[in-house]
Amino acid sequence: MGCYIHEYTVLCRPVSVGTLLGDLTDTQLRDWGEDTAVQLVEHGADVDEIGHKHGTHTLHYLVRLSMRLGL
């Protein structure tokens, strides 16, 4: 599944941002992964899915990820 066009708006609800964030290397996350994840969420990807995918609350996962990346 992926993004699809609906009335000139890109809808990314079916995209798993949690999987994206978990599969990328730290370098990829810094170079383009963070920006891509933000764009996907802004276009409808499920924020809560990020935490569910990693067995924690989304905010906790993202704080740990940011600390690991030194952001």
N, CA and C atoms as a LAMMPS dump frame, in Angstrom:
ITEM: TIMESTEP
0
ITEM: NUMBER OF ATOMS
213
ITEM: BOX BOUNDS ff ff ff
-5.0000000000000000e+02 5.0000000000000000e+02
-5.0000000000000000e+02 5.0000000000000000e+02
-5.0000000000000000e+02 5.0000000000000000e+02
ITEM: ATOMS id mol type element x y z
1 1 1 N 0.83 -1.173 0
2 1 2 C 0 0 0
3 1 3 C 0.876 1.239 0
4 2 1 N 0.312 2.321 -0.476
5 2 2 C 1.063 3.56 -0.498
6 2 3 C 0.146 4.75 -0.56
7 3 1 N 0.725 5.868 -0.898
8 3 2 C -0.05 7.096 -1.019
9 3 3 C -0.925 7.015 -2.267
10 4 1 N -2.03 7.714 -2.261
11 4 2 C -2.865 7.78 -3.44
12 4 3 C -3.468 9.177 -3.539
13 5 1 N -3.846 9.559 -4.755
14 5 2 C -4.379 10.896 -5.017
15 5 3 C -5.896 10.869 -4.874
16 6 1 N -6.437 11.83 -4.16
17 6 2 C -7.883 11.963 -4.001
18 6 3 C -8.221 13.446 -4.043
19 7 1 N -8.895 13.862 -5.089
20 7 2 C -9.301 15.253 -5.247
21 7 3 C -8.125 16.206 -5.058
22 8 1 N -7.019 15.93 -5.751
23 8 2 C -5.828 16.772 -5.742
24 8 3 C -5.106 16.821 -4.395
25 9 1 N -5.401 15.901 -3.52
26 9 2 C -4.722 15.815 -2.23
27 9 3 C -4.106 14.432 -2.107
28 10 1 N -2.87 14.369 -1.687
29 10 2 C -2.22 13.076 -1.486
30 10 3 C -2.614 12.564 -0.108
31 11 1 N -3.144 11.356 -0.053
32 11 2 C -3.551 10.737 1.208
33 11 3 C -2.627 9.559 1.496
34 12 1 N -2.001 9.591 2.641
35 12 2 C -0.991 8.573 2.969
36 12 3 C -1.39 7.729 4.172
37 13 1 N -2.662 7.611 4.452
38 13 2 C -3.132 6.855 5.606
39 13 3 C -2.586 5.425 5.644
40 14 1 N -2.539 4.724 4.509
41 14 2 C -2.074 3.33 4.574
42 14 3 C -0.563 3.168 4.763
43 15 1 N 0.205 4.23 4.727
44 15 2 C 1.66 4.126 4.834
45 15 3 C 2.062 3.952 6.299
46 16 1 N 2.942 3.002 6.572
47 16 2 C 3.418 2.753 7.925
48 16 3 C 4.693 3.551 8.189
49 17 1 N 4.526 4.693 8.849
50 17 2 C 5.682 5.521 9.197
51 17 3 C 6.536 4.798 10.24
52 18 1 N 5.904 4.015 11.112
53 18 2 C 6.648 3.234 12.103
54 18 3 C 7.606 2.262 11.453
55 19 1 N 7.165 1.597 10.406
56 19 2 C 8.028 0.683 9.666
57 19 3 C 9.155 1.454 8.993
58 20 1 N 8.831 2.572 8.374
59 20 2 C 9.846 3.402 7.72
60 20 3 C 10.931 3.802 8.708
61 21 1 N 10.518 4.338 9.859
62 21 2 C 11.49 4.797 10.854
63 21 3 C 12.315 3.648 11.41
64 22 1 N 11.713 2.487 11.561
65 22 2 C 12.419 1.331 12.102
66 22 3 C 13.376 0.684 11.122
67 23 1 N 13.116 0.821 9.824
68 23 2 C 13.93 0.149 8.81
69 23 3 C 15.113 0.975 8.317
70 24 1 N 15.094 2.276 8.555
71 24 2 C 16.161 3.135 8.035
72 24 3 C 17.367 3.152 8.968
73 25 1 N 18.533 3.349 8.386
74 25 2 C 19.744 3.527 9.179
75 25 3 C 19.727 4.933 9.78
76 26 1 N 20.569 5.171 10.762
77 26 2 C 20.652 6.503 11.366
78 26 3 C 21.03 7.555 10.326
79 27 1 N 21.926 7.217 9.425
80 27 2 C 22.321 8.156 8.37
81 27 3 C 21.148 8.487 7.462
82 28 1 N 20.397 7.469 7.06
83 28 2 C 19.223 7.7 6.209
84 28 3 C 18.18 8.544 6.939
85 29 1 N 17.983 8.268 8.228
86 29 2 C 17.025 9.058 9
87 29 3 C 17.424 10.523 9.024
88 30 1 N 18.711 10.79 9.247
89 30 2 C 19.185 12.179 9.286
90 30 3 C 19.096 12.83 7.908
91 31 1 N 19.481 12.092 6.866
92 31 2 C 19.551 12.674 5.519
93 31 3 C 18.173 12.967 4.924
94 32 1 N 17.242 12.007 5.028
95 32 2 C 15.95 12.205 4.384
96 32 3 C 14.774 11.553 5.109
97 33 1 N 15.026 10.638 6.01
98 33 2 C 13.942 9.894 6.65
99 33 3 C 13.042 10.738 7.531
100 34 1 N 13.646 11.646 8.308
101 34 2 C 12.847 12.501 9.191
102 34 3 C 11.908 13.379 8.377
103 35 1 N 12.436 14.021 7.331
104 35 2 C 11.6 14.886 6.486
105 35 3 C 10.497 14.094 5.793
106 36 1 N 10.829 12.902 5.336
107 36 2 C 9.831 12.05 4.677
108 36 3 C 8.737 11.651 5.653
109 37 1 N 9.116 11.26 6.868
110 37 2 C 8.125 10.877 7.878
111 37 3 C 7.192 12.038 8.2
112 38 1 N 7.736 13.233 8.335
113 38 2 C 6.907 14.414 8.625
114 38 3 C 5.92 14.657 7.491
115 39 1 N 6.383 14.58 6.259
116 39 2 C 5.496 14.799 5.113
117 39 3 C 4.391 13.748 5.057
118 40 1 N 4.731 12.508 5.332
119 40 2 C 3.719 11.445 5.329
120 40 3 C 2.655 11.697 6.392
121 41 1 N 3.069 12.096 7.578
122 41 2 C 2.12 12.386 8.66
123 41 3 C 1.258 13.598 8.291
124 42 1 N 1.873 14.617 7.726
125 42 2 C 1.109 15.801 7.315
126 42 3 C 0.085 15.482 6.237
127 43 1 N 0.32 14.402 5.501
128 43 2 C -0.612 14.002 4.448
129 43 3 C -1.468 12.793 4.838
130 44 1 N -1.594 12.56 6.134
131 44 2 C -2.576 11.588 6.579
132 44 3 C -2.1 10.287 7.163
133 45 1 N -0.804 10.031 7.162
134 45 2 C -0.316 8.783 7.779
135 45 3 C -0.619 8.82 9.28
136 46 1 N -0.881 7.675 9.847
137 46 2 C -1.304 7.556 11.244
138 46 3 C -0.127 7.726 12.197
139 47 1 N -0.194 8.763 13.036
140 47 2 C 0.867 9.032 14.01
141 47 3 C 0.915 7.941 15.079
142 48 1 N -0.226 7.518 15.565
143 48 2 C -0.271 6.518 16.633
144 48 3 C 0.335 5.186 16.206
145 49 1 N 0.309 4.906 14.921
146 49 2 C 0.853 3.653 14.402
147 49 3 C 2.351 3.558 14.674
148 50 1 N 3.03 4.699 14.744
149 50 2 C 4.476 4.706 14.983
150 50 3 C 4.779 4.029 16.317
151 51 1 N 4.09 4.436 17.357
152 51 2 C 4.298 3.842 18.673
153 51 3 C 3.848 2.398 18.74
154 52 1 N 2.686 2.113 18.156
155 52 2 C 2.173 0.74 18.163
156 52 3 C 3.169 -0.212 17.497
157 53 1 N 3.768 0.24 16.425
158 53 2 C 4.721 -0.592 15.686
159 53 3 C 5.939 -0.945 16.543
160 54 1 N 6.269 -0.067 17.507
161 54 2 C 7.464 -0.263 18.319
162 54 3 C 7.14 -0.592 19.774
163 55 1 N 5.871 -0.897 20.057
164 55 2 C 5.473 -1.364 21.376
165 55 3 C 5.547 -0.327 22.482
166 56 1 N 5.354 0.935 22.139
167 56 2 C 5.402 1.999 23.132
168 56 3 C 4.518 3.147 22.656
169 57 1 N 4.479 4.217 23.432
170 57 2 C 3.756 5.408 22.993
171 57 3 C 4.576 6.113 21.921
172 58 1 N 3.905 6.704 20.96
173 58 2 C 4.594 7.372 19.859
174 58 3 C 5.571 8.425 20.364
175 59 1 N 5.145 9.253 21.301
176 59 2 C 6.014 10.311 21.813
177 59 3 C 7.287 9.738 22.437
178 60 1 N 7.15 8.663 23.205
179 60 2 C 8.33 8.044 23.82
180 60 3 C 9.291 7.526 22.752
181 61 1 N 8.752 6.879 21.74
182 61 2 C 9.599 6.348 20.672
183 61 3 C 10.333 7.48 19.958
184 62 1 N 9.621 8.55 19.639
185 62 2 C 10.23 9.646 18.889
186 62 3 C 11.273 10.401 19.714
187 63 1 N 11.034 10.537 21.015
188 63 2 C 12.044 11.177 21.882
189 63 3 C 13.306 10.317 21.931
190 64 1 N 13.142 9.013 22.115
191 64 2 C 14.31 8.115 22.132
192 64 3 C 15.058 8.151 20.8
193 65 1 N 14.302 8.169 19.71
194 65 2 C 14.904 8.22 18.378
195 65 3 C 15.677 9.522 18.203
196 66 1 N 15.106 10.621 18.613
197 66 2 C 15.774 11.925 18.502
198 66 3 C 17.049 11.957 19.324
199 67 1 N 16.987 11.406 20.522
200 67 2 C 18.182 11.376 21.375
201 67 3 C 19.272 10.515 20.736
202 68 1 N 18.883 9.379 20.176
203 68 2 C 19.85 8.497 19.525
204 68 3 C 20.526 9.184 18.341
205 69 1 N 19.739 9.977 17.609
206 69 2 C 20.261 10.654 16.427
207 69 3 C 20.969 11.962 16.768
208 70 1 N 20.852 12.408 18.017
209 70 2 C 21.477 13.657 18.413
210 70 3 C 20.767 14.878 17.866
211 71 1 N 19.448 14.763 17.713
212 71 2 C 18.67 15.89 17.177
213 71 3 C 18.165 16.785 18.281
